[in-house]
Amino acid sequence: TGCNAQQYGCLPCGSAFPTDPQAAPEYAHSIRLDGDIILGGLFPVHTRGDRGTPCGELKKEKGIHRLEAMMFAIDLINKDPELLPNITLGARILDTCSRDTYALEQSLTFVQALIERDGSDVRCANGDPPIFTKPDKIVGVIGASSSSVSIMVANILRLFKIPQISYASTAPELSDNSRYDFFSRVVPPDSYQAQAMMDIVTAMEWNYVSTLASEGNYGESGVEAFIQISRETGGVCIAQSLKIPREPRPGEFDKIIKRLLETSNARAVIMFANEDDIRRVLDAAKRNNQTGHFLWVGSDSWGSKISPVIGQERVAEGAITILPKRASVDAFDRYFRSRSLSNNRRNVWFAEFWEENFNCKLGMHGRRPGILKKCTGLEKVGRDSSYEQEGKVQFVMDAVYAMAHALHRMHRELCYGYPGLCPRMANNIDGKELLGHIRAVKFNGSASTPVMFNENGDAPGRYDIFQYQITNRSAAEYRVIGSWTNKLHLKVEAMRWRTGDPSLPASVCSMPCRTGERKKVVKGAPCCWHCERCEGYYFQVSEVACEMCPYEMRPDSNRTGCVPIPIIKLEWHSPWAVFPVFISMLGIIATSFVIVTFVRYNDTPIVRASGREMSYVLLTGIFLCYAITFLMIATPDVGVCSLRRIFLGLGMCFSYAALLTKTNRIHRIFEQGKKSVTAPRFISPASQLVITFSLISVQLLGVFVWFAVDPPHIVVDYGEQRTQDPMAARGVLKCDISDLSLICSLGYSILLMVTCTVYAIKTRGVPETFNEAKPIGFTMYTTCIIWLAFIPIFFGTSQSAERMYIQTTTLTISLSLSASVSLGMLYMPKVYIILFHPEQNVPKRKRSFKAIVTAATMSGKLSQKGGDRPNGEVKTELCESMETNSE
């Protein structure tokens, strides 16, 4: 008779607890090992099923290898006299079918012993009370594999204070000790893995990457950790962050590849995906002819697995993957190779593995109906089939040993000296207390690597870095190219790429800017920029900014700093200086020659008629006009600047003061002669000198006031030759004389020149045979023309880069030309007569002032007779008479 209480897990009324596992339906999809202390186990023995079925295909490595590793570790612990002596570990191992919801249903088995059942309302058919099976009391759980499964199970186990140690779950979310306080793991969390992957990206000089995650805690939390690190550290931008659905539709992976190609510069793809999704992504890339384009960076779910890359070696070539540092456990290899159908009946899935592994069928009811080959049972693992130890075997064994060491510490504390389980542990093992011992364990694991936990139950981060390489013999393999233990150690020289180029491939949004260029970051994409050159006088102060150099400096050739602007002055060998100096030297020689001639023939009529004293003053001014050229070209210093201020207008002042006095004298003489026979006042040489030097003193007074108000000093004018091209910029060393100051300095002399010109015009009617009015007039007209030409040239070039040269040359040549006109028109004819016609340089009969003036007045009417007289005769008489009268 059956029992209507089977929904409560009860046996047929009156039956005993079954000793054969296969006799109990609830054990049909689980493994049970008897022991004093029972550990739970969660392994993905099968894949996720399709179309509503919970389970799919068998997972040979991730399922069978791992659960066998747990049973092998339990066997070793039970044989170890030093670890849990006289205590036997048992196990209850369940299949999660790689699905979190199914795993949650299965894990309820672990808490059945802690749930009190009320059977008062349940009766068997004969009226007897039901007999309930006594569920195993699970003290701790090993697993699960997937982070999503571990999270689902951890939420149940923490309610019943059952500690859990995972061998493969790496989601950062599980480090939250406030939510998953009973969860620990012997593998490092993905936050470490994400940091290691970020360090790899940084070492590869990539700053523009995409991320790809399988939907679920593992993929999403891994990518989230990577993105968070990229935000905190900066320097790496996420082009796209894509997610692979749990149930992808047809063509989904082709869409993912096309989406990744939208940001084709982001060649690096950071993948937190399960191996099935990895395989399908690689296949889609191959199908879309993108072999060699993407630079894959895979998490530990890719690691060094062969299954994702089988048949897709070329598209996976160059992939960089990461895997917690591990080593192969040789003892497990020997154990697993010895497993057979006859000696491994405790594994209820081993027959299915046998069929899958050897591609044969066991009897009429085998699970592979399409296979005709029958299994003999004599097949041998590793001989008749390929075998490679699954990567997480070491961690499964470490998780079991960690639980065993914690129980050993607890036993030593609670049952010290007691063989076997003492009542304090036999009746009830407190999960909270056991958790404390788990967090405190520290031992060398199965691969001789340290096993320990931090306050969050996380293992330290230790990773091996692999690259999938194809050698010259077309053999593909994973090669270790580095490691990460809180810091990346990468052997770049060991890396190989599909192109054969040893240089690192690029995955950047924008290429680095050249020296002297700044980055203009694209809004919303900090790793994308346009390069803009620092133009003009700007230099590159940082990657994103240009600053203007100080006014006296210019950018260097690389535009990474500033250098002083070269300082120049007008050099003696410059063409701008050679010509003015040449004219000045000729003028000085000519002036000196005239002065020497006049001194030698000082008492001759021609010299006396010229007004010796005034002539010497005028010749001094002409000499100074020539000499100022040398001061204008000399290297500026305080002394030179002082002399420039003094002599710049002084030479012209001497010249035009003397000429003004002479023209004024002539004008007054002839105006007076029209009215009276008496001579005008102040026409003697002494009076003329006093008048001349009075006029000159005004110039000197103005210069001294200028000295007092603004003492002379030198400046470097960086604005004069501040060209658009900073390489052509020059600082001009010069005296601090502004254009306004220059005009003021020359202004008085120009005023004298204009006044003199006016008098020359007024005396233009006086016959030339009687005075110097006309030569002076021609001199002043020509001089005015020279200076009228000077003004537009001087001020019209104020914005020119050649301003210093043009203005200095224009000024010096104008002064020299003015002096040359005066010298040529006023003195060269006299010197000519003195030297080449001495017969005309003789004294004449002296007449009275009235007679001379009358003769001069009548000369207009008697020009014919006056023209017959020797040149300068009447003029000489006039000048001599003036000298005599003045005496």
HELIX and SHEET records of a PDB file:
HELIX    1   1 GLN A    6  TYR A    8  5                                   3    
HELIX    2   2 PRO A   21  ALA A   23  5                                   3    
HELIX    3   3 PRO A   25  TYR A   27  5                                   3    
HELIX    4   4 LYS A   60  HIS A   65  3                                   6    
HELIX    5   5 ARG A   66  LYS A   79  1                                  14    
HELIX    6   6 ASP A  100  SER A  107  1                                   8    
HELIX    7   7 LEU A  108  LEU A  114  5                                   7    
HELIX    8   8 SER A  147  LEU A  157  1                                  11    
HELIX    9   9 ARG A  158  PHE A  160  5                                   3    
HELIX   10  10 PRO A  172  SER A  175  5                                   4    
HELIX   11  11 ASP A  190  ALA A  203  1                                  14    
HELIX   12  12 ASN A  217  THR A  233  1                                  17    
HELIX   13  13 GLU A  252  LEU A  261  1                                  10    
HELIX   14  14 GLU A  275  ARG A  287  1                                  13    
HELIX   15  15 GLU A  313  ALA A  316  1                                   4    
HELIX   16  16 ASP A  330  ARG A  337  1                                   8    
HELIX   17  17 PHE A  350  PHE A  358  1                                   9    
HELIX   18  18 VAL A  393  LEU A  414  1                                  22    
HELIX   19  19 PRO A  423  ALA A  426  1                                   4    
HELIX   20  20 GLY A  431  ALA A  440  1                                  10    
HELIX   21  21 VAL A  492  ALA A  494  5                                   3    
HELIX   22  22 PRO A  575  ARG A  600  1                                  26    
HELIX   23  23 PRO A  605  ALA A  609  1                                   5    
HELIX   24  24 ARG A  612  ILE A  633  1                                  22    
HELIX   25  25 VAL A  638  GLY A  673  1                                  36    
HELIX   26  26 PRO A  685  VAL A  709  1                                  25    
HELIX   27  27 PRO A  726  ALA A  728  5                                   3    
HELIX   28  28 ASP A  739  LYS A  762  1                                  24    
HELIX   29  29 ALA A  773  GLY A  796  1                                  24    
HELIX   30  30 ARG A  803  LEU A  826  1                                  24    
HELIX   31  31 MET A  828  PHE A  836  1                                   9    
HELIX   32  32 PRO A  838  GLN A  840  5                                   3    
HELIX   33  33 PHE A  849  MET A  858  1                                  10    
HELIX   34  34 SER A  863  ASP A  868  1                                   6    
HELIX   35  35 GLU A  873  SER A  886  1                                  14    
SHEET    1   A 6 SER A  30  LEU A  33  0                                        
SHEET    2   A 6 LEU A  89  ASP A  95 -1                                        
SHEET    3   A 6 ILE A  37  PHE A  43  1                                        
SHEET    4   A 6 ILE A 138  ILE A 142  1                                        
SHEET    5   A 6 GLN A 164  SER A 166  1                                        
SHEET    6   A 6 PHE A 183  ARG A 185  1                                        
SHEET    1   B 2 HIS A  46  ARG A  48  0                                        
SHEET    2   B 2 CYS A  55  LEU A  58 -1                                        
SHEET    1   C 8 CYS A 237  ILE A 244  0                                        
SHEET    2   C 8 TYR A 208  SER A 214  1                                        
SHEET    3   C 8 ALA A 268  PHE A 272  1                                        
SHEET    4   C 8 LEU A 295  GLY A 298  1                                        
SHEET    5   C 8 ILE A 320  PRO A 324  1                                        
SHEET    6   C 8 TYR A 463  ILE A 470 -1                                        
SHEET    7   C 8 ALA A 476  TRP A 484 -1                                        
SHEET    8   C 8 LEU A 488  LEU A 490 -1                                        
SHEET    1   D 2 LYS A 442  ASN A 444  0                                        
SHEET    2   D 2 PRO A 450  MET A 452 -1                                        
SHEET    1   E 2 GLU A 517  VAL A 522  0                                        
SHEET    2   E 2 ALA A 525  ARG A 533 -1                                        
SHEET    1   F 2 TYR A 538  GLN A 540  0                                        
SHEET    2   F 2 CYS A 546  MET A 548 -1                                        
SHEET    1   G 2 MET A 553  PRO A 555  0                                        
SHEET    2   G 2 CYS A 562  PRO A 564 -1                                        
SHEET    1   H 3 ILE A 567  ILE A 568  0                                        
SHEET    2   H 3 ARG A 730  CYS A 735  1                                        
SHEET    3   H 3 ILE A 714  GLN A 721 -1                                        
END                                                                             
